[in-house]
Amino acid sequence: MSKIDRQREHQANERTFLAWLRTSIALIGFGLTISRFGLFLHELQTQATDQNSLTHSFISSQNIGISLVIVGIVIIILAVWRYNQVFEQIEQGNYQPNRLLVWITAGIVIILGLLSIPFLLWRQPSAPSHSRNSLERFPNKPQK
């Protein structure tokens, strides 16, 4: 293999690694967003209904968010491992493509995406507009 071809293969390997890294960063960002948004919705519901309704469900926004962050970190580790593996194969001149990492990552993201669908469809119950508690919390608010 010529020096320029070897250089191009290493650059392609690096671009692939960087694509996996961007995917990992996106998953970590989505995980943090989903987790924090779930906390925000819980606080909003507590403020609106004056009831602290903690639900300890396995499928919660916090658990899905944490799962996405963990998957993002695992993908970074796998991407570094795969980058080094391909680097060695390029140097030895026996590169062998492998799609297993792609299928595993796609499967995990699909499963986590399916688990997040209930949060997209979930609707907050509307709070009463003029309850006694809301008037006590805001005594200077003019009444209609």
N, C-alpha and C positions, 0 to 999 in steps of 0.2 A: 504494500500500500504506500502510495506517495505521501510525502510530508503534508501536502495541502489537503489531501483526502482525509488523513488522520485528524488534522486540525478541524475540518468541517464536522466530522463525526463527534469529536469532543464538544464542539460548540452546540451541536444538536442535542447531545446528552445534557449539557448545561441548561439549554432552553427548556427541555422536558422537565428537568429538576425544578426549575423556577416556576413552571406551570403547576406542578404539584404543590409547591410552596404557596403559590397564590390561592390554590384551592383550599389548602389547610388554613390559611389566614381568613378566608371567607367563611369557612365552617366555624372557626373560633369566634369570629365576629357575629355570625348568626346565632351561635349558642349564647353568647353574652347578651345579645339583644332580646332573644326569646325569654331568657331567664329574668332579666330586669323588667321586661314588659309585663310578664306574669306577676311580678311583685307589685308593679304599678297598678295593674288591674285589681289585685287583691286590696291594696290600700284604698283605691277609689271606691270599691264596693263597701269596705269597712266605713269609710266616711259617709257614703250615701245612705246606708241602712243602719248605721250604729250597731252592727253586729259583727263580731270578729269570728268569721266562719272559716276556720282553718280546715282544709281538706287534706288528708294525708293519702292521696291517691298515688299509685305507682306511676301513672301516666300524668305528669304535671308539667307545666312549663319549665319549672326549675330542673326537673329530671331530664327533660329533653334538651334543655340548654346545656346542662353539664355533660350530657352524652355527646352533643355536637362538639364541645370544647375538647373532650377526651379523644374523639375520633380525629379531630384536627391535629392534635398532638401526635397521635399514633401515625397518621399519614405523613407528618414531617419525618418521623423516625424511619418509616418505610421508604420514603422518598430518598433520604440520605443513603440508606442501605442499597437501594436499587441504583442510585447514581454511581456509587462506588463499584457495584457489581458490573455495571455496563462499562465503566471506565476501564476496569481490568480486562474485560472481554475485548474492548477496542484495542487496548495495548497488545493483547495476545493474538489479535486478528481472528477471533472466533465468536463474534457477537451472535447471540441467540435471543430473538424477541420472546417476551413472556407477557401474556395478557392477564395473568392471575390477579395481580395487584389492581388492575383496572376493574375487573369484575367484583372483587371483594369491596373496593371503595364504593362502587356504584350500588351494590346491594345494601351496604350499611346506610348510605345516604337515602336510598329509597325507603328503607324501613323507618328511619327517623323522620323522613318527610311524611310518610303515612301516619305515623304516630302524632304528628303535629296538626293534622287535618281537624280533629275535634276542636282545637283552640281557635281555628279560623271560623268554624261554624257556631261556636258557643256565643250566646248573647247574654248580656248582663240584664238581670231583672230591673225594671225601672223603679226608682225610689219615689215614695210619695212626695208630692211637691210642697205641701204645707203641713208637715207633721209637727207635733209639739216639740220634738227634740231639735228640729232644725231652727225653730224660733228661739229656743233657749240658747243655742250655740251662737246665734247672730242677733242679739237683743236690739241693736241699733238699726237693723234692717227694716225698712218701711213695709207695713203690711198692706195687702191689696184689699 
